[in-house]
């Protein structure tokens, strides 16, 4: 299937009523918001009666992400809702405990930074030492400068105890201000490689999309489109959720696509990169813009 190359979102805007936007690589790079992306949502808000939902693989709760977005200049009035993989993780773990009549919640060992504590609080349960845990919840690295391999011995110990892992952010890496930063998904991938069982919440896995359509909107999936920069998370997740997708090339795949400073895309390169990932979004544009 041919991937249409667009100059801006306006070319397909009339085909949808629900617009789901990825954040990192589409709206901002973790440090700076993209002015054209903000203008695009502002224009969409004023020119079309539609719903706008932001969807993030952040392990933190949406309440803390909202504050960060506001600090970047992405104000709450340009979107209707924000959902994170941290929200979904907490909701599912808490609901499971209720269904199993375990009001105390799970005993878990946490791998991740202190800033994700609100996500753990929302999960319920009790943080314990590894030997007393029922599962491992991974929300990130203890320290940002850590290398994935430095967790090998810890993960082997968890494997010896036959502990399942819940990963609250499936991303392997992100680009922050031009730097490549490893994500919780890298730890989960290593645990799986060692033989551990891992359950992931977030794109491209179905629970986060199901939560959108169950809790945040009444618009049907055929009238929804996912706009994201990652073929592996955003575009694949949209396909598996049976919704259309629009690929923003100037994110994590910038180098793969050889995008020119002018934003020009090479049709053959677009097809090649997408086919290598086994995905075929409806269309691509260099950056999110109207």
C-alpha atoms as an extended CHARMM CRD file, in Angstrom:
* protein
*
       290  EXT
         1         1  UNK       CA              0.0000000000        0.0000000000        0.0000000000  PROA      1               0.0000000000
         2         2  UNK       CA              1.3140000000        3.4330000000       -0.9580000000  PROA      2               0.0000000000
         3         3  UNK       CA              1.9550000000        5.8570000000        1.9170000000  PROA      3               0.0000000000
         4         4  UNK       CA              0.6610000000        9.3120000000        1.0540000000  PROA      4               0.0000000000
         5         5  UNK       CA              3.0430000000       12.2020000000        1.7290000000  PROA      5               0.0000000000
         6         6  UNK       CA              1.3160000000       15.2340000000        3.2540000000  PROA      6               0.0000000000
         7         7  UNK       CA              2.3990000000       18.7950000000        3.8310000000  PROA      7               0.0000000000
         8         8  UNK       CA              0.1540000000       19.1800000000        6.8490000000  PROA      8               0.0000000000
         9         9  UNK       CA             -2.6860000000       17.7360000000        8.9070000000  PROA      9               0.0000000000
        10        10  UNK       CA             -5.2310000000       19.9400000000        7.1250000000  PROA      10              0.0000000000
        11        11  UNK       CA             -5.1290000000       17.6450000000        4.0940000000  PROA      11              0.0000000000
        12        12  UNK       CA             -6.9040000000       14.7980000000        5.9170000000  PROA      12              0.0000000000
        13        13  UNK       CA             -8.5850000000       16.6010000000        8.7840000000  PROA      13              0.0000000000
        14        14  UNK       CA            -12.1280000000       16.1820000000        7.4330000000  PROA      14              0.0000000000
        15        15  UNK       CA            -11.8210000000       12.3780000000        7.5160000000  PROA      15              0.0000000000
        16        16  UNK       CA            -11.7670000000       12.1170000000       11.3180000000  PROA      16              0.0000000000
        17        17  UNK       CA            -13.5270000000       13.2790000000       14.4640000000  PROA      17              0.0000000000
        18        18  UNK       CA            -11.0230000000       12.0170000000       17.0370000000  PROA      18              0.0000000000
        19        19  UNK       CA             -7.3410000000       12.9370000000       16.8350000000  PROA      19              0.0000000000
        20        20  UNK       CA             -4.9770000000       11.0450000000       19.1430000000  PROA      20              0.0000000000
        21        21  UNK       CA             -1.5380000000       12.6190000000       19.4020000000  PROA      21              0.0000000000
        22        22  UNK       CA              1.6560000000       11.0990000000       20.6990000000  PROA      22              0.0000000000
        23        23  UNK       CA              3.7120000000       13.5360000000       22.7620000000  PROA      23              0.0000000000
        24        24  UNK       CA              7.4250000000       12.8020000000       22.6210000000  PROA      24              0.0000000000
        25        25  UNK       CA              8.7340000000       13.3840000000       19.0880000000  PROA      25              0.0000000000
        26        26  UNK       CA              5.4380000000       14.8930000000       17.9350000000  PROA      26              0.0000000000
        27        27  UNK       CA              4.6020000000       17.6950000000       20.3860000000  PROA      27              0.0000000000
        28        28  UNK       CA              8.0030000000       18.1040000000       22.0770000000  PROA      28              0.0000000000
        29        29  UNK       CA             11.4680000000       16.5740000000       22.5030000000  PROA      29              0.0000000000
        30        30  UNK       CA             11.3270000000       16.4210000000       26.2930000000  PROA      30              0.0000000000
        31        31  UNK       CA             12.9150000000       19.8470000000       26.6690000000  PROA      31              0.0000000000
        32        32  UNK       CA             11.3240000000       22.0800000000       24.0380000000  PROA      32              0.0000000000
        33        33  UNK       CA              7.8230000000       22.1080000000       22.5630000000  PROA      33              0.0000000000
        34        34  UNK       CA              7.4510000000       22.3320000000       18.7830000000  PROA      34              0.0000000000
        35        35  UNK       CA              5.7520000000       25.6390000000       17.9130000000  PROA      35              0.0000000000
        36        36  UNK       CA              4.2250000000       24.2670000000       14.6820000000  PROA      36              0.0000000000
        37        37  UNK       CA              2.7020000000       21.3580000000       16.6160000000  PROA      37              0.0000000000
        38        38  UNK       CA              1.1110000000       23.6880000000       19.1570000000  PROA      38              0.0000000000
        39        39  UNK       CA             -0.2600000000       25.8900000000       16.3660000000  PROA      39              0.0000000000
        40        40  UNK       CA             -1.6030000000       22.7780000000       14.6480000000  PROA      40              0.0000000000
        41        41  UNK       CA             -3.6620000000       21.7590000000       17.6920000000  PROA      41              0.0000000000
        42        42  UNK       CA             -4.8180000000       25.3190000000       18.2170000000  PROA      42              0.0000000000
        43        43  UNK       CA             -5.9860000000       25.5160000000       14.6070000000  PROA      43              0.0000000000
        44        44  UNK       CA             -7.6350000000       22.1120000000       14.7810000000  PROA      44              0.0000000000
        45        45  UNK       CA             -9.4630000000       23.2370000000       17.9030000000  PROA      45              0.0000000000
        46        46  UNK       CA            -10.8500000000       26.3790000000       16.2620000000  PROA      46              0.0000000000
        47        47  UNK       CA            -11.5990000000       25.0760000000       12.7600000000  PROA      47              0.0000000000
        48        48  UNK       CA            -13.1700000000       21.6810000000       13.4140000000  PROA      48              0.0000000000
        49        49  UNK       CA            -15.5660000000       20.2390000000       15.9530000000  PROA      49              0.0000000000
        50        50  UNK       CA            -13.4930000000       17.2740000000       17.0610000000  PROA      50              0.0000000000
        51        51  UNK       CA            -11.9180000000       15.6590000000       20.0910000000  PROA      51              0.0000000000
        52        52  UNK       CA             -8.1920000000       15.8120000000       20.8160000000  PROA      52              0.0000000000
        53        53  UNK       CA             -6.5570000000       13.2510000000       23.0940000000  PROA      53              0.0000000000
        54        54  UNK       CA             -2.8740000000       13.1080000000       24.0230000000  PROA      54              0.0000000000
        55        55  UNK       CA             -1.4690000000        9.6170000000       24.4980000000  PROA      55              0.0000000000
        56        56  UNK       CA              1.8640000000        9.0640000000       26.2260000000  PROA      56              0.0000000000
        57        57  UNK       CA              3.9970000000        6.0900000000       27.1860000000  PROA      57              0.0000000000
        58        58  UNK       CA              5.1880000000        7.9490000000       30.2840000000  PROA      58              0.0000000000
        59        59  UNK       CA              5.2250000000        5.7940000000       33.4180000000  PROA      59              0.0000000000
        60        60  UNK       CA              4.0510000000        8.7940000000       35.4370000000  PROA      60              0.0000000000
        61        61  UNK       CA              0.4080000000        9.6970000000       36.0020000000  PROA      61              0.0000000000
        62        62  UNK       CA             -1.2290000000       12.1500000000       33.6380000000  PROA      62              0.0000000000
        63        63  UNK       CA             -1.5570000000       14.7610000000       36.3950000000  PROA      63              0.0000000000
        64        64  UNK       CA              2.2160000000       15.2030000000       36.5520000000  PROA      64              0.0000000000
        65        65  UNK       CA              2.5890000000       15.1120000000       32.7670000000  PROA      65              0.0000000000
        66        66  UNK       CA             -0.0280000000       17.8560000000       32.4320000000  PROA      66              0.0000000000
        67        67  UNK       CA              2.0810000000       20.1420000000       34.5900000000  PROA      67              0.0000000000
        68        68  UNK       CA              5.1610000000       19.4250000000       32.4870000000  PROA      68              0.0000000000
        69        69  UNK       CA              3.2720000000       20.1140000000       29.2610000000  PROA      69              0.0000000000
        70        70  UNK       CA              2.0060000000       23.4120000000       30.6190000000  PROA      70              0.0000000000
        71        71  UNK       CA              5.5720000000       24.4070000000       31.4950000000  PROA      71              0.0000000000
        72        72  UNK       CA              6.5140000000       23.7460000000       27.8720000000  PROA      72              0.0000000000
        73        73  UNK       CA              3.6850000000       25.9300000000       26.5970000000  PROA      73              0.0000000000
        74        74  UNK       CA              1.2810000000       23.1190000000       25.7080000000  PROA      74              0.0000000000
        75        75  UNK       CA             -1.7700000000       24.4550000000       27.5000000000  PROA      75              0.0000000000
        76        76  UNK       CA             -4.7190000000       22.3290000000       28.6600000000  PROA      76              0.0000000000
        77        77  UNK       CA             -7.2000000000       24.2500000000       26.5330000000  PROA      77              0.0000000000
        78        78  UNK       CA             -5.8690000000       22.7690000000       23.2760000000  PROA      78              0.0000000000
        79        79  UNK       CA             -6.7200000000       19.1580000000       24.1760000000  PROA      79              0.0000000000
        80        80  UNK       CA             -9.6040000000       17.2850000000       25.7790000000  PROA      80              0.0000000000
        81        81  UNK       CA             -7.7970000000       14.5330000000       27.6510000000  PROA      81              0.0000000000
        82        82  UNK       CA             -4.3800000000       13.0860000000       28.4080000000  PROA      82              0.0000000000
        83        83  UNK       CA             -3.7460000000        9.4150000000       29.1030000000  PROA      83              0.0000000000
        84        84  UNK       CA             -0.4320000000        7.8450000000       30.0710000000  PROA      84              0.0000000000
        85        85  UNK       CA              0.7560000000        4.2770000000       30.3310000000  PROA      85              0.0000000000
        86        86  UNK       CA              1.2860000000        5.0350000000       34.0220000000  PROA      86              0.0000000000
        87        87  UNK       CA             -2.4480000000        5.7470000000       34.3390000000  PROA      87              0.0000000000
        88        88  UNK       CA             -3.3020000000        2.4660000000       32.6350000000  PROA      88              0.0000000000
        89        89  UNK       CA             -0.7800000000        0.4840000000       34.6880000000  PROA      89              0.0000000000
        90        90  UNK       CA             -2.1530000000        1.8060000000       37.9670000000  PROA      90              0.0000000000
        91        91  UNK       CA             -5.7760000000        1.2910000000       36.9340000000  PROA      91              0.0000000000
        92        92  UNK       CA             -5.3000000000       -2.3030000000       35.8030000000  PROA      92              0.0000000000
        93        93  UNK       CA             -3.2240000000       -3.3980000000       38.7900000000  PROA      93              0.0000000000
        94        94  UNK       CA             -5.6470000000       -1.7940000000       41.2650000000  PROA      94              0.0000000000
        95        95  UNK       CA             -8.6820000000       -3.3260000000       39.5100000000  PROA      95              0.0000000000
        96        96  UNK       CA             -7.1270000000       -6.7860000000       39.4860000000  PROA      96              0.0000000000
        97        97  UNK       CA             -6.5990000000       -6.6910000000       43.2010000000  PROA      97              0.0000000000
        98        98  UNK       CA            -10.2200000000       -5.6870000000       43.7830000000  PROA      98              0.0000000000
        99        99  UNK       CA            -11.4810000000       -8.4880000000       41.5520000000  PROA      99              0.0000000000
       100       100  UNK       CA             -9.3240000000      -10.9850000000       43.4260000000  PROA      100             0.0000000000
       101       101  UNK       CA            -10.5920000000       -9.6600000000       46.7660000000  PROA      101             0.0000000000
       102       102  UNK       CA             -7.0970000000       -8.5660000000       47.7690000000  PROA      102             0.0000000000
       103       103  UNK       CA             -7.8160000000       -5.0620000000       49.0770000000  PROA      103             0.0000000000
       104       104  UNK       CA             -4.2880000000       -4.7700000000       50.4490000000  PROA      104             0.0000000000
       105       105  UNK       CA             -2.8830000000       -4.7980000000       46.9210000000  PROA      105             0.0000000000
       106       106  UNK       CA              0.2310000000       -6.5680000000       45.6880000000  PROA      106             0.0000000000
       107       107  UNK       CA              3.6090000000       -6.7350000000       47.3770000000  PROA      107             0.0000000000
       108       108  UNK       CA              5.9600000000       -5.3920000000       44.7390000000  PROA      108             0.0000000000
       109       109  UNK       CA              9.6060000000       -4.5730000000       44.2090000000  PROA      109             0.0000000000
       110       110  UNK       CA             10.0540000000       -1.3110000000       42.3510000000  PROA      110             0.0000000000
       111       111  UNK       CA             12.6470000000       -0.5850000000       39.6930000000  PROA      111             0.0000000000
       112       112  UNK       CA             12.5090000000        3.0930000000       38.8530000000  PROA      112             0.0000000000
       113       113  UNK       CA             13.0200000000        6.6730000000       40.0080000000  PROA      113             0.0000000000
       114       114  UNK       CA             11.3600000000        8.3000000000       42.9920000000  PROA      114             0.0000000000
       115       115  UNK       CA              9.3780000000       10.6750000000       40.7680000000  PROA      115             0.0000000000
       116       116  UNK       CA              7.1100000000        7.7870000000       39.7120000000  PROA      116             0.0000000000
       117       117  UNK       CA              5.9710000000        7.1620000000       43.3090000000  PROA      117             0.0000000000
       118       118  UNK       CA              2.4520000000        8.5280000000       42.6020000000  PROA      118             0.0000000000
       119       119  UNK       CA              1.9960000000        5.7660000000       40.0080000000  PROA      119             0.0000000000
       120       120  UNK       CA              2.9080000000        3.1540000000       42.6110000000  PROA      120             0.0000000000
       121       121  UNK       CA              0.5650000000        4.7480000000       45.1410000000  PROA      121             0.0000000000
       122       122  UNK       CA             -2.2620000000        4.5240000000       42.6040000000  PROA      122             0.0000000000
       123       123  UNK       CA             -1.5060000000        0.8390000000       42.0260000000  PROA      123             0.0000000000
       124       124  UNK       CA             -2.0660000000        0.1510000000       45.7020000000  PROA      124             0.0000000000
       125       125  UNK       CA             -0.1810000000       -2.4940000000       47.5910000000  PROA      125             0.0000000000
       126       126  UNK       CA              3.1260000000       -2.3010000000       49.3790000000  PROA      126             0.0000000000
       127       127  UNK       CA              6.7040000000       -1.8260000000       48.2270000000  PROA      127             0.0000000000
       128       128  UNK       CA              8.9340000000       -4.5400000000       49.6920000000  PROA      128             0.0000000000
       129       129  UNK       CA             12.3920000000       -6.0070000000       49.2660000000  PROA      129             0.0000000000
       130       130  UNK       CA             12.8760000000       -8.3300000000       46.3200000000  PROA      130             0.0000000000
       131       131  UNK       CA             12.7260000000      -11.5260000000       48.3870000000  PROA      131             0.0000000000
       132       132  UNK       CA              9.2690000000      -10.6360000000       49.7500000000  PROA      132             0.0000000000
       133       133  UNK       CA              7.7570000000       -9.4620000000       46.4530000000  PROA      133             0.0000000000
       134       134  UNK       CA              4.9860000000      -10.9660000000       44.3500000000  PROA      134             0.0000000000
       135       135  UNK       CA              5.9470000000       -9.0100000000       41.2640000000  PROA      135             0.0000000000
       136       136  UNK       CA              8.3410000000       -6.3890000000       39.9370000000  PROA      136             0.0000000000
       137       137  UNK       CA              6.9940000000       -3.0410000000       38.7520000000  PROA      137             0.0000000000
       138       138  UNK       CA              9.3800000000       -1.2250000000       36.4210000000  PROA      138             0.0000000000
       139       139  UNK       CA              8.8260000000        2.4950000000       35.8440000000  PROA      139             0.0000000000
       140       140  UNK       CA             12.3360000000        3.3480000000       34.6960000000  PROA      140             0.0000000000
       141       141  UNK       CA             15.9410000000        3.3960000000       35.8090000000  PROA      141             0.0000000000
       142       142  UNK       CA             17.0060000000        4.1630000000       39.3630000000  PROA      142             0.0000000000
       143       143  UNK       CA             19.3620000000        6.7830000000       37.9300000000  PROA      143             0.0000000000
       144       144  UNK       CA             19.1930000000        8.2530000000       34.4480000000  PROA      144             0.0000000000
       145       145  UNK       CA             22.8940000000        7.6180000000       33.8540000000  PROA      145             0.0000000000
       146       146  UNK       CA             22.5500000000        3.8620000000       34.5080000000  PROA      146             0.0000000000
       147       147  UNK       CA             23.3000000000        1.3770000000       31.7620000000  PROA      147             0.0000000000
       148       148  UNK       CA             20.8200000000       -1.4110000000       31.0520000000  PROA      148             0.0000000000
       149       149  UNK       CA             23.4470000000       -4.1190000000       31.6310000000  PROA      149             0.0000000000
       150       150  UNK       CA             23.9950000000       -2.9020000000       35.1830000000  PROA      150             0.0000000000
       151       151  UNK       CA             20.5770000000       -4.3830000000       36.0320000000  PROA      151             0.0000000000
       152       152  UNK       CA             21.4980000000       -7.9090000000       34.9270000000  PROA      152             0.0000000000
       153       153  UNK       CA             22.2770000000       -9.3100000000       38.3750000000  PROA      153             0.0000000000
       154       154  UNK       CA             19.1570000000       -7.7720000000       39.9100000000  PROA      154             0.0000000000
       155       155  UNK       CA             16.9920000000       -9.1990000000       37.1470000000  PROA      155             0.0000000000
       156       156  UNK       CA             18.6040000000      -12.6200000000       37.5090000000  PROA      156             0.0000000000
       157       157  UNK       CA             17.6980000000      -12.5380000000       41.2000000000  PROA      157             0.0000000000
       158       158  UNK       CA             14.0940000000      -11.6660000000       40.3070000000  PROA      158             0.0000000000
       159       159  UNK       CA             14.0740000000      -14.5060000000       37.7890000000  PROA      159             0.0000000000
       160       160  UNK       CA             15.2990000000      -16.9550000000       40.4170000000  PROA      160             0.0000000000
       161       161  UNK       CA             12.2640000000      -15.9530000000       42.5050000000  PROA      161             0.0000000000
       162       162  UNK       CA             10.0300000000      -16.4480000000       39.4430000000  PROA      162             0.0000000000
       163       163  UNK       CA              8.6550000000      -12.9250000000       39.7140000000  PROA      163             0.0000000000
       164       164  UNK       CA              6.5990000000      -11.5100000000       36.8380000000  PROA      164             0.0000000000
       165       165  UNK       CA              7.4110000000       -7.9710000000       35.7320000000  PROA      165             0.0000000000
       166       166  UNK       CA              4.9740000000       -5.1900000000       34.8990000000  PROA      166             0.0000000000
       167       167  UNK       CA              6.5340000000       -2.5490000000       32.6590000000  PROA      167             0.0000000000
       168       168  UNK       CA              4.8180000000        0.8410000000       32.8650000000  PROA      168             0.0000000000
       169       169  UNK       CA              6.5330000000        2.2500000000       29.7550000000  PROA      169             0.0000000000
       170       170  UNK       CA              7.2870000000       -0.0480000000       26.7910000000  PROA      170             0.0000000000
       171       171  UNK       CA              9.5820000000        2.4670000000       25.0440000000  PROA      171             0.0000000000
       172       172  UNK       CA             13.1390000000        1.2340000000       24.5310000000  PROA      172             0.0000000000
       173       173  UNK       CA             14.7010000000        4.6510000000       23.9090000000  PROA      173             0.0000000000
       174       174  UNK       CA             13.6490000000        8.2560000000       23.4340000000  PROA      174             0.0000000000
       175       175  UNK       CA             15.4050000000       11.2890000000       21.9960000000  PROA      175             0.0000000000
       176       176  UNK       CA             15.6490000000       14.0630000000       24.5670000000  PROA      176             0.0000000000
       177       177  UNK       CA             17.0150000000       17.3090000000       23.1780000000  PROA      177             0.0000000000
       178       178  UNK       CA             19.1150000000       15.3930000000       20.6740000000  PROA      178             0.0000000000
       179       179  UNK       CA             20.3700000000       12.7560000000       23.1540000000  PROA      179             0.0000000000
       180       180  UNK       CA             19.3100000000        9.0950000000       23.1610000000  PROA      180             0.0000000000
       181       181  UNK       CA             17.9060000000        8.1160000000       26.5530000000  PROA      181             0.0000000000
       182       182  UNK       CA             17.1120000000        4.4630000000       27.4430000000  PROA      182             0.0000000000
       183       183  UNK       CA             13.5920000000        3.7700000000       28.7550000000  PROA      183             0.0000000000
       184       184  UNK       CA             11.9180000000        1.1520000000       30.9860000000  PROA      184             0.0000000000
       185       185  UNK       CA             11.1990000000       -1.0150000000       27.9650000000  PROA      185             0.0000000000
       186       186  UNK       CA             14.9220000000       -1.7010000000       27.6940000000  PROA      186             0.0000000000
       187       187  UNK       CA             14.9440000000       -3.2290000000       31.1870000000  PROA      187             0.0000000000
       188       188  UNK       CA             11.8380000000       -5.2500000000       30.3640000000  PROA      188             0.0000000000
       189       189  UNK       CA             13.4550000000       -6.5210000000       27.1640000000  PROA      189             0.0000000000
       190       190  UNK       CA             16.5330000000       -7.6510000000       29.1050000000  PROA      190             0.0000000000
       191       191  UNK       CA             14.3650000000       -9.4510000000       31.6770000000  PROA      191             0.0000000000
       192       192  UNK       CA             12.5430000000      -11.2370000000       28.8710000000  PROA      192             0.0000000000
       193       193  UNK       CA             15.8580000000      -12.1520000000       27.2680000000  PROA      193             0.0000000000
       194       194  UNK       CA             16.9200000000      -13.7180000000       30.5490000000  PROA      194             0.0000000000
       195       195  UNK       CA             13.6960000000      -15.7550000000       30.6020000000  PROA      195             0.0000000000
       196       196  UNK       CA             11.4300000000      -13.5710000000       32.7080000000  PROA      196             0.0000000000
       197       197  UNK       CA              7.7200000000      -12.9670000000       32.1220000000  PROA      197             0.0000000000
       198       198  UNK       CA              6.8460000000       -9.3680000000       31.2600000000  PROA      198             0.0000000000
       199       199  UNK       CA              3.5120000000       -7.5790000000       30.9050000000  PROA      199             0.0000000000
       200       200  UNK       CA              3.6460000000       -4.1460000000       29.2730000000  PROA      200             0.0000000000
       201       201  UNK       CA              1.1380000000       -1.3070000000       29.3890000000  PROA      201             0.0000000000
       202       202  UNK       CA              1.2710000000        1.4820000000       26.8410000000  PROA      202             0.0000000000
       203       203  UNK       CA              1.6100000000        1.7650000000       23.0850000000  PROA      203             0.0000000000
       204       204  UNK       CA              1.5320000000       -0.4850000000       21.0760000000  PROA      204             0.0000000000
       205       205  UNK       CA             -0.3040000000       -2.7610000000       23.5190000000  PROA      205             0.0000000000
       206       206  UNK       CA             -4.1150000000       -2.7650000000       23.4050000000  PROA      206             0.0000000000
       207       207  UNK       CA             -5.0200000000       -1.7310000000       26.9600000000  PROA      207             0.0000000000
       208       208  UNK       CA             -4.1100000000        1.9230000000       26.4890000000  PROA      208             0.0000000000
       209       209  UNK       CA             -6.1770000000        2.2000000000       23.2910000000  PROA      209             0.0000000000
       210       210  UNK       CA             -9.0720000000        0.2860000000       24.8420000000  PROA      210             0.0000000000
       211       211  UNK       CA             -9.0110000000        2.7360000000       27.7270000000  PROA      211             0.0000000000
       212       212  UNK       CA             -9.3160000000        5.6600000000       25.3000000000  PROA      212             0.0000000000
       213       213  UNK       CA            -12.4540000000        4.2670000000       23.6660000000  PROA      213             0.0000000000
       214       214  UNK       CA            -13.9660000000        2.9160000000       26.8770000000  PROA      214             0.0000000000
       215       215  UNK       CA            -13.3830000000        5.9010000000       29.1460000000  PROA      215             0.0000000000
       216       216  UNK       CA            -12.4490000000        9.0300000000       27.2120000000  PROA      216             0.0000000000
       217       217  UNK       CA            -14.6060000000        9.2200000000       24.0840000000  PROA      217             0.0000000000
       218       218  UNK       CA            -17.7890000000        8.0040000000       22.4350000000  PROA      218             0.0000000000
       219       219  UNK       CA            -16.3800000000        8.4470000000       18.9230000000  PROA      219             0.0000000000
       220       220  UNK       CA            -16.0560000000        5.1640000000       17.0500000000  PROA      220             0.0000000000
       221       221  UNK       CA            -12.7040000000        3.7840000000       15.9350000000  PROA      221             0.0000000000
       222       222  UNK       CA            -13.3380000000        4.2870000000       12.1840000000  PROA      222             0.0000000000
       223       223  UNK       CA            -13.4970000000        8.0400000000       12.8260000000  PROA      223             0.0000000000
       224       224  UNK       CA            -10.2550000000        8.1290000000       14.8390000000  PROA      224             0.0000000000
       225       225  UNK       CA             -6.6390000000        8.6130000000       13.7880000000  PROA      225             0.0000000000
       226       226  UNK       CA             -3.3920000000        8.1720000000       15.7370000000  PROA      226             0.0000000000
       227       227  UNK       CA             -0.6400000000       10.6940000000       14.9940000000  PROA      227             0.0000000000
       228       228  UNK       CA              2.7790000000        9.5060000000       16.1280000000  PROA      228             0.0000000000
       229       229  UNK       CA              6.4500000000        9.3340000000       15.2130000000  PROA      229             0.0000000000
       230       230  UNK       CA              7.2920000000        5.7260000000       16.1190000000  PROA      230             0.0000000000
       231       231  UNK       CA              6.4430000000        2.9000000000       13.7510000000  PROA      231             0.0000000000
       232       232  UNK       CA              6.9210000000        0.3520000000       16.5210000000  PROA      232             0.0000000000
       233       233  UNK       CA              4.7270000000        1.9660000000       19.1750000000  PROA      233             0.0000000000
       234       234  UNK       CA              2.3690000000        4.5770000000       17.6860000000  PROA      234             0.0000000000
       235       235  UNK       CA              1.7740000000        3.2130000000       14.1980000000  PROA      235             0.0000000000
       236       236  UNK       CA              1.7630000000       -0.4580000000       15.1810000000  PROA      236             0.0000000000
       237       237  UNK       CA             -0.4590000000        0.2530000000       18.1460000000  PROA      237             0.0000000000
       238       238  UNK       CA             -2.9580000000        2.0610000000       15.9490000000  PROA      238             0.0000000000
       239       239  UNK       CA             -3.0900000000       -0.8290000000       13.4880000000  PROA      239             0.0000000000
       240       240  UNK       CA             -3.6220000000       -3.3410000000       16.2880000000  PROA      240             0.0000000000
       241       241  UNK       CA             -6.3440000000       -1.1070000000       17.7240000000  PROA      241             0.0000000000
       242       242  UNK       CA             -8.0520000000       -0.9410000000       14.3050000000  PROA      242             0.0000000000
       243       243  UNK       CA             -7.6390000000        2.7830000000       13.8350000000  PROA      243             0.0000000000
       244       244  UNK       CA             -5.9080000000        4.7740000000       11.0950000000  PROA      244             0.0000000000
       245       245  UNK       CA             -2.5010000000        6.3240000000       11.6590000000  PROA      245             0.0000000000
       246       246  UNK       CA             -0.5390000000        9.3300000000       10.4760000000  PROA      246             0.0000000000
       247       247  UNK       CA              3.2380000000        9.0290000000       10.7150000000  PROA      247             0.0000000000
       248       248  UNK       CA              5.3320000000       12.0270000000       11.7790000000  PROA      248             0.0000000000
       249       249  UNK       CA              8.6690000000       11.2960000000       10.1270000000  PROA      249             0.0000000000
       250       250  UNK       CA             10.7340000000       13.9230000000       11.8950000000  PROA      250             0.0000000000
       251       251  UNK       CA             10.8220000000       12.1570000000       15.2390000000  PROA      251             0.0000000000
       252       252  UNK       CA             12.6050000000        8.9740000000       16.1790000000  PROA      252             0.0000000000
       253       253  UNK       CA             12.9660000000        7.9510000000       12.5040000000  PROA      253             0.0000000000
       254       254  UNK       CA             14.5090000000       11.2230000000       11.2700000000  PROA      254             0.0000000000
       255       255  UNK       CA             17.8590000000        9.6650000000       10.3590000000  PROA      255             0.0000000000
       256       256  UNK       CA             16.2750000000        6.5360000000        8.8890000000  PROA      256             0.0000000000
       257       257  UNK       CA             14.2240000000        8.6880000000        6.5130000000  PROA      257             0.0000000000
       258       258  UNK       CA             17.0190000000       11.1170000000        5.5650000000  PROA      258             0.0000000000
       259       259  UNK       CA             14.6340000000       14.0320000000        6.0830000000  PROA      259             0.0000000000
       260       260  UNK       CA             15.9970000000       17.2330000000        4.5680000000  PROA      260             0.0000000000
       261       261  UNK       CA             16.0250000000       20.5160000000        6.5320000000  PROA      261             0.0000000000
       262       262  UNK       CA             13.2350000000       21.6780000000        4.2360000000  PROA      262             0.0000000000
       263       263  UNK       CA             11.1070000000       18.7430000000        5.3570000000  PROA      263             0.0000000000
       264       264  UNK       CA             11.2690000000       17.0090000000        1.9930000000  PROA      264             0.0000000000
       265       265  UNK       CA             10.6180000000       13.2720000000        2.1580000000  PROA      265             0.0000000000
       266       266  UNK       CA             11.8250000000       10.6480000000       -0.3160000000  PROA      266             0.0000000000
       267       267  UNK       CA              8.8540000000        8.4020000000       -1.2710000000  PROA      267             0.0000000000
       268       268  UNK       CA             11.0080000000        5.3060000000       -1.8020000000  PROA      268             0.0000000000
       269       269  UNK       CA             12.7650000000        5.7740000000        1.5340000000  PROA      269             0.0000000000
       270       270  UNK       CA              9.4240000000        6.2410000000        3.2980000000  PROA      270             0.0000000000
       271       271  UNK       CA              8.1430000000        2.9530000000        1.8760000000  PROA      271             0.0000000000
       272       272  UNK       CA             11.3820000000        1.1560000000        2.6680000000  PROA      272             0.0000000000
       273       273  UNK       CA             11.5490000000        2.1910000000        6.3280000000  PROA      273             0.0000000000
       274       274  UNK       CA              7.8750000000        1.4250000000        6.8900000000  PROA      274             0.0000000000
       275       275  UNK       CA              8.1220000000       -1.9950000000        5.2170000000  PROA      275             0.0000000000
       276       276  UNK       CA             11.1750000000       -2.8800000000        7.3070000000  PROA      276             0.0000000000
       277       277  UNK       CA              9.0350000000       -2.3160000000       10.3990000000  PROA      277             0.0000000000
       278       278  UNK       CA              6.1390000000       -4.2350000000        8.8720000000  PROA      278             0.0000000000
       279       279  UNK       CA              3.8400000000       -1.2160000000        9.0810000000  PROA      279             0.0000000000
       280       280  UNK       CA              1.9000000000        0.9070000000        6.6030000000  PROA      280             0.0000000000
       281       281  UNK       CA              0.4280000000        4.1320000000        7.9860000000  PROA      281             0.0000000000
       282       282  UNK       CA             -2.1470000000        5.9210000000        5.8910000000  PROA      282             0.0000000000
       283       283  UNK       CA              0.1170000000        8.9310000000        5.3890000000  PROA      283             0.0000000000
       284       284  UNK       CA              3.2710000000       10.6900000000        6.5520000000  PROA      284             0.0000000000
       285       285  UNK       CA              4.2420000000       14.2980000000        7.1120000000  PROA      285             0.0000000000
       286       286  UNK       CA              7.7030000000       15.5690000000        8.1240000000  PROA      286             0.0000000000
       287       287  UNK       CA              6.5630000000       17.3400000000       11.2930000000  PROA      287             0.0000000000
       288       288  UNK       CA              3.2350000000       17.9720000000       12.9190000000  PROA      288             0.0000000000
       289       289  UNK       CA              1.8900000000       21.1310000000       11.3210000000  PROA      289             0.0000000000
       290       290  UNK       CA             -1.3800000000       22.3690000000        9.9540000000  PROA      290             0.0000000000
